[in-house]
Structures are given as C-alpha cells and as structure tokens.
Amino acid sequence: MARKIFRACTPPEILAAWVAKAQAAPFIRPIDLPTVRRAPAEPPPPAPPLFDRLPIQRKGERQRPAPPAPGTPLHVVLTEHLAGVISPPSALSLKRMERRAERQAKSKAK
C-alpha cells in the first residue's frame, strides 16, 4: 500500500481538504493516514579551525608550558608534593636563561 507523504511546508488548507475528503468517504477499508515530515534543518555554521589560535612555532624551537603562577592552588600542590624532587636551577642554567632572554630582546628590537 502506498502512503501519502506530506511535507511540513504543505499548506494547511490542502491538508484540511484531504482530511475532510477522507472523513466524508464511506468506510470500505482502513484509511492510510499521511506521514508528516519536517523540512531538514539548516546545517550549523562551521566551527573556526583550532590551529589558527595556536602560537606560531619556528622550526627547531621547543615550546614549554608556562609554570603555574606562585600562590595559585596548582603551584601550592606542586611545591608541596615535588619540593624535594625538583632541584633549583644551577648557576649555569640561570646564566643561559639570562643570555637567551637578552638575545630574544635583541632580536625583537630589530
């Protein structure tokens, strides 16, 4: 048995006329009721790409996450749990960090 399919965009007067005709017809066999379907929804707008928000990384450059700011809960937990494990930076590593910062400041000034 073929079923009639009415879209949600079908004018209500056509549906009303069909229902009135179906009600007025003599009962001979079961009536096929129409299936009402909604029009397909519009697709959502595309999400912005995630990689556009990432900082630019130069070739060979390592990016490290910033340490938690002192006084934050994460900093407190890390210092309590890892205080004896992590040693303070050596004099050499402090000197290297200073020189690296100087070079970066010089290259940004150019």
Buried (B, 14 or more C-beta within 10 A) or exposed (E): EEEEEBEEEBEEEEEEEBEEEEEEEEEEEEEEEBEEEEEEEEEEEEEEEEEEEEEEEEEEEEEEEEEBEEEEEEEEEBEEEEEEEEEEEEEEEEEEEEEEEEEEEEEEEE
